[in-house]
Amino acid sequence: MAPALALAVMMTSCEKETIELLPKDRITEESAFQDPERIQLAMLGVYDAAQTGFYPGGQRGYPFGAASTAQGDMRGEDMLNVAAFYAFTYEGTFNATTTLNNVAMWESLYGLINKANIMIDGVKTAAEAGVITQEQANSYEGESRFLRALAHHELLVNFARPYNETGDASHLGVPYRRMAINDPASVDEAKAQGRNTVKESYAMLLEDLDFAEQNITVSQLTRASKGAAIALKTRVKLHMRDWNGVKTEAEKIVSGSGPFTSPIGGFALTAAPEGPFAGNKGNTESIFSILNSTDDNPGTNAALPVMYSGANRGLVAISPVIWNKPFWPVEDLRRTTLAGDFYDGEKYTTKYRDLSGWSDNTPIIRYAEVLLNLSEAIARTEGVTDKALALLNSVRGRATSETYVTGGASAAYLNISNANDLLQAIMNERRIEFLAEGLRWKDIHRTAKEGEFGVTGVPAKVAYGAVTTEDWKAASNELRPDLFKSIPAIPYADDRFLWPIPTSETTTNPVLADQQNPGY
């Protein structure tokens, strides 16, 4: 099995304090789960695995840090790869051994999953022994199951075809691991586990999120919460194309009319688009983020402000592809407050701002996404409605000084009467709003099979060496065709649409070796 599984049993807190385990290759009730304080540290250790993982080459931002955010951007066309660090992903030249790309994602995600599973078993035993109450155990289990679901969904969108690949989603997904791997017997069992179907994977994922919604009692930006579980379900059901399911979940945390707010968690859009980033440590819009701090930052190669800022290493820039799109108005505040001046000829985001302490939290899901998820689900099922337009306008409208009508199908802002035009506008808005947050690939993955909104696979991209400063022309709709020649589009049917299962896994798991993605 992947090395991450062996490493995953070492529980550390977010302060990097290692919990001493006896023996060191497993966690027992007598060690990590013997008192409430250590159980709390063990829970923080699971979050630590989400922050920096167990990658043996050092902190790289896997599974939910700068590297994973950049991977989601690099598979799309709207961010520009500036150095060799993400070239395998950006150019589609990865294989089953490309360590700093798909291999690290697989191994660190399953490392996180294993920690979550160990935590679940541990708190159950602790509750039975009276160390903590059943309510506390259920809350810890809910947090762990939220993280387990989040990790499995990340695996599904990179290593499996989308839900609608087959009519019944019976195609191969990923191994949904719900067993703690911390002794020889569990290692042997894991080595024989194959891939669940996509349908099975999503069903188990939703079971985890339903449990999290019902049992988590904490409410904190960098901890899973009831609201975060609901918000993540809107994303998951969007990928399942369960439009009514999206509406059911979203309506739990979105008021019936604008200004939209949540009765759970008090979520609401910030007044300005830079609000979630200027207030990275706490604001009304951020629903769940991965904690980083000056004392516990993710390191040079794993920090968002290092990788995304031209004033720092600057390995990921904004591409002229999105910068020049006419659907992004020149006067949009997201151009002026969330993008800086040129550095060395490229345009960079300014979403991540702590250039010295590298303490920016990693945004995982924001209220803006929930609103756009709901807007899309309504448009898919009901067409153009007042509410679908109002939801879209609530996100778009705060980014401009113009006055937009927030209700009525004849809203002057969009003047949309056709459902397909509204859906295109929503997808365009997602590209702007979530730029440099790693969400682009998820939208490509879920829409490419149907060829919706101009997405028919991995999009063509501009090559870094081919662009000049003059190629960034805001809202101009001008882009030299020759920029795409070196990195052409990859059709949906191409094997490279998916990442291969790493060799580190297939060499020890014969079942997965026989279930490798085609072409690898």
Order of alpha helices (4+ residues) and beta strands (2+ residues): alpha-alpha-alpha-beta-alpha-alpha-alpha-alpha-alpha-alpha-alpha-alpha-beta-alpha-beta-alpha-alpha-beta-beta-beta-alpha-alpha-alpha-alpha-beta-beta-alpha-alpha
